[in-house]
Amino acid sequence: MHKKELSKLVLTTLLTGSVLWGGTAFAAEEDLQEFSLDTMVVTATRTAMTVKETPSTVEIVDSKKLEQTQAKTLHDALKGALGVNVFNDFQGRSNVSIRGSESRHVLIMVDGKRLGGEAAYNSANAWDVDRIRMEDVEKVEIIRGPAGALYGSDAMGGVINVITKTPDKTTADINYEYGWYEDGKGAGYKGNLYLQGAEGNYSYKINAGLNKNRPYLDPKGSGDSMNFYGKQQPLSLNVGYKFDNGNELSVDFSKIKEDNQKSTTTRTTMKPGFWQDKVQTIYNDNKRTDYAITYKGSDDKQDWMFRAYKSVFDKNYKNQNNTRMTMMGRPGKWTLQDPKIDTVKRTLSVIEGKDTFNLSDKNKLTAGFEYRKDQSEGTRLKKPSTSLNGADAHAAFDKADINYLAAYVQDEFRPDEKWLIIPSVRFDHSDQFSNKLTSNLAATYNAADDVRIKAVFGQGYKTPTVNDLYIFWEMYAANPGGKGQFYVGNPDLKPEKSLSYELSVEKDWGDRSTVHLGVFRNEVKDLISTYWTGKLTDDDPDLYPGVKGDMIMAYENIPEATLQGVELYGSHRLGKNIYLNAGYTFLDAKDKTNGTRLKDRAKHQVTFGVSYQPENIYAWDLSFDLVSNLGYYFNNGDKSTMGNFVYETKDFTIANIMASRHLNKDTKIYLGIDNISNHQNFGPYSDGNLGRLYRVGMEYKF
């Protein structure tokens, strides 16, 4: 960012802050956020352990932070997280990366459960960060670095575990927010109702919402929508029962339905006075339904859990063109073409269990198993044996599945008060690939009461998905007039393998400050990647009937890629009410085959946050966070042409501010600005920012 722009951003922030901090105080009080290094985390080891003692690099976004920033989705919650990048893919969908990992190498879970989603190579986790709501969330745990020994092949880059609230009393929360962009285009509203209750041995919670966003139209006046717009309806229900012996049974049901669309306009000139206008509209009708039943218990000897769950994702995708010919300057009639329709259904069925118990006063053992069946079916899936004849090829339908079975064991070994050593090993079996044994060794050494040295060494392993093997799908052009991409699976793909190292040191200053300095390296072999074959669908009309001029994309294994870097971050409590945090990440991410950088990654990332939490709830509560991405390497979709992708670097900063205060003990109002500097970058391969967003809302609890 240029000095002038940075000065303007800082000045705007200070001016805004000076106004908002000037609230009038009254005599009511609210509990302040505790600054503690002893916050518990469960994702890193599948057992409860403090952030201070766990060897893994962990960041927690707690309920206070979620409320203070008014985070509505997982996307919002991840905005200020160190080493985390949420970016747009080819079709403008949100994806997430940790320490430069591929989006498909990040395992996103809710209460430890996997989610059925898009599953394709270039859309793994697509939109999940926008689908997962925060209204009933207690905290978000982010594990930076591989966690394959406990979670399997999807956790080569890290884990994001969204942990929801446990009902302990009867409460209700109604929230409504309205937003609009700087130029008045786009945005929309979000409404949500959350109920929870506990009576005797029973508990329940219900979360329901309705979100509607408007189209953000091209500022150049083309009429194109720069975003997918429409409505989203999430619903979740949980019922729990606690037996007299302390064991717990819970049943979960959730469903999310979303209807969205996006339009682009192109004009093709044949000769002077003759041209064709085309409006291409993509419609998504998506639905995901999740069911789960969990039985768990604990006593002074052990802590166990048994669970079965299913996640079903249904996608109906329609591409429709409306065309009009103009001859000798005279426009004809608009003609609606027959739509191309894709259907996708993915069903993820899981049975899992784990038990944690003390072998001795120095050893705590955790052992578990997982059976998982991943089924996919639809028009995007075609195995080599699928018959493709004439116009029916586009609608040809196939299905495939992969069955997984895994077992793992972990030992938390404490030889003395200074050492914590955690070895773990996992055995993976699938009916498509060879058996694989992976291991992890992690340790924390307490060099002094306020100094810790941590190290993690781990192996990772990821099998190709059903879509990687058998996809046969036309991804329509995201750029007006651009070439589409036709993806063809590769049944000969090999599993990806990784070897990771991490070393860090942490220093505390009382209970007010802490600093972490670490280095990491992740070596990935046989990385699955896509490439253009150099062919177009026109080259083989028998194999791709009715498909004109798309680039044929295929899958291959890259021999080796390396992700390595340095992390530095710290936090400090200033007085009683002000909390500061800052971080820096240097990332070197390269394809070692040709030495080129991996795209959609920043070489340098700087984060900063400050929050003011007054003791009086009638005073203004303020939160500010900033993320600067420097040397961000990306595919410039405006300059790229068929077979000639133009890669560039850019610097950009996103800063957000949010202020809230109570009108009475039950009612809170809030107002904020996302992207204060009005950074704009939308479309394919963009960072997905539509500009400065103004937010106002109200929350009522009773």
C-alpha positions in Angstrom: 0.0 0.0 0.0 1.3 3.5 -0.8 2.2 5.8 2.1 -0.6 8.3 1.1 -3.2 5.5 1.1 -2.0 4.1 4.4 -2.1 7.6 6.0 -5.6 8.1 4.8 -6.7 4.7 6.2 -5.1 5.4 9.6 -6.6 8.9 9.8 -10.1 7.6 8.9 -9.7 4.9 11.6 -8.6 7.4 14.3 -11.4 9.9 13.5 -14.0 7.1 13.5 -12.6 5.8 16.8 -12.6 9.2 18.5 -16.2 9.6 17.7 -17.3 6.2 18.8 -15.3 6.1 22.0 -17.1 9.1 23.3 -20.1 7.3 24.7 -21.8 8.2 27.9 -21.4 5.8 30.8 -24.2 4.6 33.0 -24.2 2.4 36.1 -24.7 -1.0 34.5 -21.8 -3.4 34.1 -21.0 -6.3 31.8 -18.3 -9.0 32.3 -15.1 -8.2 30.5 -13.3 -10.6 28.2 -10.6 -12.4 30.2 -7.2 -12.2 28.7 -5.9 -15.7 29.4 -3.3 -18.0 28.0 -5.2 -20.9 29.6 -8.1 -21.0 27.1 -9.0 -24.6 26.4 -8.7 -26.1 22.9 -10.0 -29.6 21.9 -9.3 -29.9 18.2 -5.5 -30.1 18.3 -5.4 -33.4 20.3 -9.0 -34.5 20.4 -8.7 -33.8 24.2 -9.1 -30.7 26.3 -5.8 -28.9 26.6 -4.8 -25.3 27.1 -3.5 -23.2 24.2 -0.4 -22.6 26.3 0.6 -26.3 26.6 -0.5 -27.7 23.2 2.4 -28.1 20.8 0.3 -27.2 17.7 -0.1 -23.6 16.5 -3.7 -22.8 17.5 -5.8 -19.6 17.2 -9.2 -19.3 18.8 -11.9 -16.9 17.8 -14.2 -17.0 20.9 -17.8 -15.9 21.4 -16.8 -12.5 22.7 -14.8 -11.8 19.6 -17.6 -13.1 17.4 -20.1 -10.8 19.1 -17.8 -7.8 19.2 -17.2 -8.0 15.4 -20.8 -9.1 14.7 -19.4 -12.0 12.7 -22.4 -13.6 10.9 -20.6 -16.3 8.9 -17.4 -18.3 9.2 -16.0 -16.0 6.5 -16.5 -13.1 8.8 -14.9 -15.0 11.7 -11.7 -15.7 9.8 -11.1 -12.1 8.6 -8.4 -11.3 11.1 -6.9 -14.8 11.6 -3.2 -15.0 11.0 -2.0 -17.1 8.1 -5.5 -17.6 6.8 -6.6 -16.4 3.4 -10.1 -16.4 2.1 -10.1 -15.9 -1.7 -12.3 -16.3 -4.8 -11.9 -19.2 -7.3 -12.5 -19.1 -11.1 -16.3 -18.7 -10.6 -16.1 -16.1 -7.8 -16.8 -18.6 -4.9 -15.1 -18.2 -1.5 -12.4 -20.7 -0.6 -10.0 -20.8 2.4 -6.3 -21.4 2.7 -4.1 -21.9 5.8 -0.3 -21.1 5.5 -0.6 -21.2 1.7 -2.3 -24.6 1.5 -4.8 -25.6 -1.1 -8.4 -25.1 0.0 -9.1 -28.8 -0.3 -6.3 -29.4 2.2 -8.2 -27.6 4.9 -10.7 -29.6 6.9 -13.7 -27.6 7.9 -15.9 -29.2 10.6 -18.8 -28.3 12.8 -18.6 -29.9 16.3 -16.0 -32.3 14.9 -18.2 -33.4 12.1 -17.3 -33.3 8.4 -19.6 -31.5 5.9 -20.7 -32.8 2.5 -19.9 -30.1 0.0 -18.8 -29.3 -3.5 -16.0 -31.9 -3.5 -14.5 -30.9 -6.9 -10.8 -30.1 -7.0 -11.2 -26.4 -7.6 -14.3 -25.9 -5.4 -13.5 -27.9 -2.2 -14.9 -25.9 0.7 -16.4 -23.5 -1.9 -19.1 -21.4 -0.2 -18.8 -23.4 3.1 -17.2 -20.3 4.7 -20.3 -18.4 3.7 -22.8 -21.1 4.6 -21.7 -21.7 8.2 -23.5 -19.4 10.6 -22.1 -17.9 13.8 -25.2 -17.2 15.8 -25.1 -20.4 17.9 -21.2 -20.7 17.9 -19.2 -20.8 21.1 -15.8 -20.5 19.4 -13.9 -21.3 16.2 -10.6 -23.3 16.7 -8.0 -22.9 13.9 -5.2 -25.4 13.7 -2.4 -24.0 11.5 -0.4 -26.9 10.1 -1.1 -30.6 9.2 -3.3 -32.7 11.5 -3.5 -35.9 9.4 -2.6 -38.3 12.1 -5.9 -37.5 13.9 -8.2 -36.3 11.1 -7.0 -38.1 8.0 -6.4 -37.1 4.5 -8.4 -33.8 4.4 -6.3 -32.1 7.0 -2.9 -31.7 5.2 -3.0 -27.9 5.5 -4.9 -27.4 8.8 -8.2 -27.7 10.5 -11.1 -25.3 11.2 -13.5 -26.6 13.8 -16.6 -24.6 14.6 -17.8 -25.5 18.1 -21.5 -24.6 18.8 -23.0 -23.6 22.2 -24.1 -26.1 24.8 -27.5 -25.0 26.2 -27.4 -24.5 30.0 -30.3 -22.1 30.4 -33.3 -20.8 28.6 -32.6 -17.8 26.4 -33.5 -16.3 23.0 -31.7 -14.0 20.6 -33.1 -12.1 17.6 -30.7 -10.4 15.3 -31.3 -8.3 12.2 -28.7 -6.5 10.0 -28.9 -4.4 6.9 -25.9 -3.6 4.8 -25.0 -1.5 1.7 -21.9 -0.8 -0.3 -20.2 2.6 -0.8 -21.9 3.2 -4.2 -25.3 1.9 -3.0 -25.1 -1.3 -5.0 -25.5 -4.8 -3.7 -25.6 -5.9 0.0 -28.9 -6.8 1.6 -30.2 -8.0 4.9 -29.6 -10.9 7.4 -32.1 -12.0 10.0 -31.8 -14.7 12.6 -33.6 -16.3 15.5 -31.8 -18.4 18.1 -33.5 -20.2 21.0 -32.0 -22.5 23.6 -33.3 -24.1 26.8 -32.5 -26.5 29.5 -35.0 -28.2 31.8 -34.0 -31.0 34.1 -32.2 -33.6 32.1 -33.3 -32.2 28.7 -31.8 -29.4 26.6 -32.6 -28.0 23.2 -31.5 -25.3 20.8 -33.0 -24.0 17.5 -31.3 -21.6 15.1 -33.1 -20.3 12.0 -32.2 -17.5 9.6 -33.1 -15.8 6.3 -30.4 -13.9 4.4 -30.9 -12.1 1.1 -28.2 -10.3 -0.8 -28.7 -8.1 -3.8 -26.7 -8.0 -7.1 -23.6 -5.9 -7.2 -23.8 -4.5 -10.8 -20.7 -3.8 -12.9 -19.6 -0.2 -12.2 -18.7 0.0 -15.9 -22.4 -0.2 -16.8 -22.5 -3.6 -18.6 -25.4 -4.8 -16.4 -23.3 -7.8 -15.3 -23.6 -8.9 -11.7 -20.2 -9.2 -10.0 -21.5 -11.5 -7.3 -23.8 -14.5 -6.9 -27.0 -13.0 -5.3 -30.2 -14.5 -4.0 -31.4 -15.9 -0.7 -30.1 -18.4 1.9 -32.2 -20.1 4.6 -30.3 -22.0 7.3 -32.1 -24.1 10.0 -30.6 -26.2 12.8 -32.1 -28.2 15.7 -30.4 -30.0 18.6 -32.0 -32.0 21.3 -30.0 -33.4 24.2 -30.6 -35.7 27.2 -28.3 -36.2 30.2 -28.7 -39.5 32.0 -28.4 -39.7 35.8 -25.0 -41.4 35.4 -23.7 -38.3 33.5 -23.7 -39.9 30.0 -25.2 -37.7 27.3 -27.3 -38.4 24.2 -27.8 -35.8 21.5 -29.6 -35.6 18.2 -28.8 -33.0 15.6 -30.6 -31.9 12.4 -29.6 -29.0 10.1 -30.6 -27.9 6.7 -29.5 -25.0 4.5 -31.2 -24.0 1.3 -29.7 -21.4 -1.1 -30.9 -20.1 -4.4 -28.5 -17.7 -6.2 -27.7 -16.5 -9.6 -25.1 -14.5 -11.6 -25.4 -12.9 -15.0 -22.9 -11.8 -17.6 -23.3 -10.0 -21.0 -21.2 -10.4 -24.1 -21.4 -8.9 -27.6 -19.8 -10.8 -30.6 -19.3 -8.7 -33.8 -19.4 -10.7 -37.0 -18.8 -7.8 -39.3 -19.8 -4.1 -39.3 -23.5 -3.7 -38.5 -23.9 -7.4 -37.5 -23.4 -8.6 -34.0 -24.9 -10.9 -31.4 -25.7 -10.0 -27.8 -25.8 -12.8 -25.2 -26.9 -12.7 -21.6 -25.6 -15.8 -19.8 -27.2 -16.5 -16.4 -26.0 -19.2 -14.0 -28.5 -20.4 -11.4 -27.6 -22.5 -8.3 -30.2 -24.3 -6.3 -28.2 -25.8 -3.5 -29.4 -27.8 -0.4 -27.5 -29.5 2.3 -29.1 -31.7 5.0 -27.2 -33.0 8.0 -28.2 -35.7 10.6 -26.2 -36.8 13.6 -26.7 -38.8 16.8 -24.0 -38.7 19.5 -23.6 -40.7 22.7 -20.8 -39.8 25.1 -19.7 -40.0 28.7 -16.9 -39.2 31.0 -15.7 -39.9 34.6 -12.4 -39.7 36.5 -11.0 -42.6 34.4 -12.1 -42.0 30.8 -13.8 -39.7 28.3 -15.5 -41.5 25.4 -17.7 -40.7 22.4 -19.6 -42.7 19.8 -21.3 -40.9 16.8 -23.0 -41.6 13.5 -23.8 -38.9 11.1 -24.7 -38.2 7.5 -24.3 -35.1 5.3 -26.2 -34.9 2.0 -25.4 -32.1 -0.5 -27.7 -31.6 -3.5 -26.8 -29.2 -6.2 -28.9 -28.2 -9.3 -26.9 -26.0 -11.6 -28.4 -24.3 -14.7 -26.8 -22.2 -17.3 -29.1 -20.4 -19.6 -28.4 -18.1 -22.6 -30.6 -15.4 -23.9 -29.4 -14.1 -27.4 -30.3 -11.4 -29.8 -29.0 -10.8 -33.3 -28.6 -7.3 -34.7 -28.4 -6.9 -38.5 -27.6 -3.7 -40.3 -28.1 -1.9 -36.9 -31.6 -3.3 -36.4 -32.0 -5.5 -33.3 -34.0 -8.7 -33.5 -36.0 -10.5 -30.8 -34.4 -12.1 -27.8 -34.4 -15.9 -28.0 -34.1 -18.0 -24.9 -31.9 -21.0 -25.5 -32.5 -24.4 -24.0 -30.6 -24.5 -20.6 -27.7 -26.7 -19.8 -28.5 -28.4 -16.5 -26.1 -30.1 -14.1 -27.1 -32.2 -11.1 -24.8 -33.2 -8.3 -25.5 -35.3 -5.2 -22.9 -36.0 -2.6 -23.6 -38.2 0.4 -21.1 -38.5 3.3 -21.9 -41.2 5.8 -19.7 -41.6 8.9 -19.5 -43.8 12.0 -16.8 -42.9 14.5 -15.8 -43.4 18.1 -13.0 -42.5 20.4 -11.9 -43.1 24.0 -9.4 -41.2 26.2 -8.1 -42.8 29.4 -5.2 -42.6 31.7 -2.6 -45.4 31.4 -0.7 -44.0 34.3 -0.1 -40.6 36.0 2.2 -39.7 33.1 0.4 -41.2 30.1 -3.0 -40.3 28.7 -4.0 -42.5 25.7 -6.6 -41.6 23.1 -7.7 -44.2 20.6 -10.3 -44.0 17.9 -11.7 -45.2 14.6 -13.6 -43.8 11.7 -15.6 -45.4 8.9 -16.5 -43.1 6.1 -18.4 -43.6 2.8 -18.2 -40.8 0.2 -20.7 -41.2 -2.6 -21.2 -38.9 -5.5 -23.6 -39.0 -8.4 -24.8 -36.7 -11.1 -24.2 -35.3 -14.6 -20.7 -34.0 -13.7 -19.5 -37.5 -13.0 -18.6 -39.9 -15.8 -16.4 -42.9 -15.5 -14.4 -44.1 -18.5 -17.1 -46.8 -19.2 -19.9 -44.2 -19.5 -21.5 -44.1 -22.9 -21.4 -40.7 -24.6 -23.6 -40.4 -27.7 -24.8 -37.3 -29.4 -26.6 -34.6 -27.5 -27.3 -36.9 -24.6 -23.6 -36.7 -23.5 -24.2 -33.5 -21.5 -27.0 -35.2 -19.5 -25.2 -38.6 -19.1 -25.3 -39.6 -15.5 -23.0 -41.8 -13.4 -22.1 -42.5 -9.8 -19.1 -43.7 -7.8 -18.1 -44.0 -4.2 -15.0 -44.5 -2.1 -15.0 -46.3 1.3 -12.6 -45.3 4.0 -11.6 -47.0 7.2 -9.2 -45.6 9.7 -7.8 -46.2 13.2 -5.6 -43.9 15.3 -3.9 -43.8 18.6 -2.2 -40.9 20.5 -0.3 -40.8 23.8 0.1 -37.6 25.9 3.3 -38.4 27.8 4.4 -36.1 30.6 7.8 -37.5 31.9 8.1 -34.5 34.2 6.7 -31.0 34.8 8.8 -29.5 31.9 7.9 -31.9 29.1 4.8 -32.8 27.1 5.5 -35.3 24.3 2.6 -36.4 22.0 3.3 -39.2 19.5 0.4 -40.3 17.3 -0.1 -42.8 14.5 -3.0 -43.4 12.0 -3.8 -46.3 9.7 -5.9 -45.5 6.6 -7.5 -48.0 4.3 -9.7 -47.3 1.3 -11.1 -49.6 -1.4 -9.5 -47.5 -4.2 -5.9 -47.0 -2.9 -3.2 -48.8 -0.9 -3.2 -48.8 2.8 -1.2 -46.0 4.5 0.4 -45.5 7.9 1.0 -41.9 8.9 2.5 -40.5 12.1 3.0 -37.3 14.1 5.3 -36.3 16.9 4.8 -33.1 18.8 6.3 -31.7 22.0 6.2 -28.8 24.3 9.2 -28.0 26.6 8.7 -25.5 29.4 12.1 -23.9 29.5 10.9 -21.5 32.3 7.6 -20.6 33.8 7.1 -18.0 31.1 9.0 -19.5 28.2 7.9 -22.5 26.0 9.6 -24.3 23.1 7.3 -26.3 20.8 8.0 -28.6 17.9 5.8 -30.6 15.6 6.8 -33.2 13.0 4.1 -34.9 10.9 3.2 -36.9 7.9 0.2 -36.2 5.7 -1.7 -38.3 3.1 -4.6 -37.4 0.9 -6.3 -39.6 -1.6 -7.9 -38.2 -4.8 -11.6 -37.6 -4.5 -14.3 -39.2 -6.6 -14.4 -36.0 -8.7 -10.6 -35.9 -9.1 -10.9 -39.4 -10.6 -14.1 -39.2 -12.7 -15.3 -35.6 -13.2 -16.5 -34.8 -16.7 -17.9 -31.2 -16.5 -18.0 -28.0 -18.4 -17.2 -25.0 -16.1 -18.7 -22.1 -18.0 -16.7 -18.9 -18.5 -16.8 -16.5 -15.6 -15.5 -13.7 -17.7 -17.9 -12.2 -20.3 -16.8 -13.6 -23.7 -14.1 -15.8 -22.1 -13.4 -19.4 -22.7 -15.0 -22.0 -20.5 -13.0 -24.9 -19.0 -14.0 -28.5 -19.5 -12.6 -30.7 -16.7 -11.8 -34.3 -17.3 -10.9 -36.6 -14.4 -7.9 -38.9 -14.2 -8.5 -42.4 -12.7 -4.7 -42.9 -12.6 -4.0 -40.2 -10.0 -1.8 -41.0 -7.1 -2.5 -40.0 -3.5 -0.7 -36.8 -2.3 1.9 -37.2 0.5 3.3 -34.5 2.8 6.1 -34.1 5.4 5.9 -31.1 7.7 8.1 -29.5 10.3 7.4 -26.8 12.8 9.4 -25.1 15.5 8.4 -22.2 17.7 9.1 -20.4 21.0 6.7 -18.5 23.2 7.3 -15.9 25.9 4.8 -14.5 28.4 4.9 -11.3 30.5 2.6 -12.0 33.3 -1.0 -12.5 32.3 -1.0 -9.4 30.1 1.3 -10.2 27.2 2.6 -13.1 25.1 4.7 -13.4 21.9 5.1 -16.4 19.6 7.8 -16.8 17.0 7.8 -19.9 14.7 9.1 -21.4 11.5 7.3 -24.0 9.4 7.9 -26.1 6.3 5.5 -28.4 4.5 6.8 -30.6 1.6 4.1 -32.0 -0.6 4.8 -34.8 -3.1 2.5 -35.9 -5.9 0.4 -32.7 -5.4 -2.7 -32.9 -7.5 -3.0 -30.0 -9.9 -5.0 -29.1 -13.0 -3.5 -28.1 -16.4 -4.7 -27.1 -19.8 -4.1 -29.9 -22.2 -3.6 -27.5 -25.1 -6.8 -28.8 -26.7 -10.3 -27.4 -27.2 -13.6 -29.2 -27.1 -14.0 -28.3 -30.8 -11.1 -30.6 -31.6 -13.2 -33.7 -30.8 -16.9 -33.0 -31.4 -17.8 -36.7 -30.9 -16.5 -36.8 -27.4 -17.8 -33.3 -26.4 -21.0 -32.9 -28.5 -22.7 -29.5 -28.2 -19.8 -28.0 -26.4 -18.0 -25.2 -28.3 -14.5 -24.0 -27.8 -13.9 -24.8 -24.1 -10.3 -25.4 -22.9 -9.9 -29.1 -21.9 -8.5 -29.2 -18.4 -7.0 -32.4 -16.9 -5.5 -33.5 -13.6 -1.9 -34.6 -12.9 0.4 -35.2 -10.0 3.2 -32.5 -9.5 6.3 -34.2 -8.2 6.9 -31.8 -5.4 5.7 -28.4 -3.9 7.1 -26.6 -0.8 5.3 -24.3 1.6 7.6 -22.7 4.2 7.7 -19.6 6.2 7.9 -17.6 9.4 5.2 -16.5 11.9 5.4 -13.9 14.5 2.5 -12.8 16.6 1.7 -11.3 20.0 -1.1 -10.0 22.2 -1.2 -7.5 25.0 -3.8 -6.1 27.4 -3.4 -2.4 27.9 -5.0 -1.4 31.2 -8.3 -3.0 32.1 -10.2 -2.5 28.9 -8.0 -2.4 25.8 -6.7 -5.5 24.0 -4.1 -5.4 21.3 -2.9 -8.2 18.9 -0.5 -8.1 15.9 1.0 -10.7 13.6 3.2 -11.2 10.6 3.6 -14.2 8.3 6.3 -14.7 5.6 5.3 -17.4 3.1 7.4 -19.0 0.4 5.1 -21.3 -1.6 6.6 -22.8 -4.8 6.2 -25.6 -7.3 9.6 -27.2 -7.0 9.3 -28.7 -10.5 9.6 -25.3 -12.3 10.4 -22.9 -9.4 7.2 -20.9 -9.9 5.1 -19.4 -7.1 1.8 -20.9 -6.1 -1.0 -18.5 -6.9 -3.6 -16.9 -4.6 -1.0 -16.4 -1.8 0.6 -13.4 -0.3 4.4 -13.4 0.4 3.9 -11.2 3.4 0.8 -10.9 5.6 0.4 -8.4 8.5 -2.5 -8.5 10.9 -3.4 -6.0 13.6 -6.4 -5.7 16.0 -7.5 -3.6 18.8 -10.6 -3.8 20.9 -12.0 -1.6 23.7 -14.3 -3.3 26.1 -15.8 -0.9 28.7 -17.0 -2.1 32.0 -20.3 -0.3 31.4 -22.6 -1.9 28.9 -24.1 1.4 28.0 -20.8 2.7 26.7 -19.6 2.0 23.2 -17.8 -1.3 22.7 -15.3 -0.9 19.8 -13.3 -3.4 17.6 -10.9 -2.7 14.8 -8.9 -5.2 12.7 -6.6 -4.9 9.7 -5.1 -7.5 7.4 -2.4 -6.4 4.8 -1.5 -8.8 2.0 1.8 -7.8 0.4 3.2 -9.5 -2.7 -0.1 -11.3 -3.3 0.4 -13.5 -6.4 -2.6 -14.0 -8.6 -4.0 -14.8 -12.1 -5.1 -11.5 -13.6 -8.3 -12.6 -15.3 -8.6 -9.2 -17.1 -5.3 -9.8 -19.0 -5.2 -13.6 -19.3 -6.1 -15.2 -22.6 -6.6 -18.7 -23.7 -3.5 -20.7 -22.9 -1.6 -17.5 -21.8 -2.3 -16.8 -18.1 -0.9 -13.6 -16.9 0.3 -13.7 -13.3 1.0 -10.6 -11.3 1.6 -9.4 -7.7 -0.4 -6.8 -5.8 -0.6 -5.3 -2.3 -3.9 -4.6 -0.6 -5.2 -3.9 2.9 -8.6 -4.7 4.4 -9.6 -3.0 7.6 -12.8 -3.3 9.5 -14.4 -1.4 12.4 -17.4 -2.3 14.5 -19.0 -0.4 17.4 -21.9 -1.5 19.6 -23.8 -0.4 22.7 -26.8 -1.4 24.8 -30.0 0.6 24.7 -31.1 -1.4 27.7 -30.0 -4.7 29.3 -31.7 -6.8 26.5 -31.3 -4.6 23.4 -28.0 -3.8 21.6 -27.4 -1.8 18.5 -24.3 -1.9 16.3 -22.8 -0.2 13.3 -19.7 -0.8 11.4 -17.7 -0.5 8.2 -16.0 -3.4 6.5 -13.2 -2.6 4.0 -12.7 1.0 5.2 -10.2 1.8 2.4 -12.7 0.8 -0.2 -10.4 -1.8 -1.9 -12.3 -3.3 -4.9 -11.4 -6.5 -6.7 -14.1 -8.8 -8.0 -14.6 -11.4 -10.7 -12.7 -14.6 -11.4 -9.4 -15.1 -9.6 -10.0 -12.1 -7.5 -9.7 -11.6 -3.7 -13.5 -11.0 -3.8 -13.9 -7.5 -2.3 -16.7 -5.4 -3.7 -15.7 -2.3 -1.8 -16.6 -0.4 1.4 -19.5 -2.1 3.2 -21.7 -0.3 5.7 -23.5 -2.4 8.3 -26.2 -1.5 10.9 -28.1 -3.9 13.1 -29.9 -4.6 16.2 -29.9 -7.6 18.6 -32.5 -8.4 21.2 -31.9 -11.0 23.9 -34.4 -12.3 26.4 
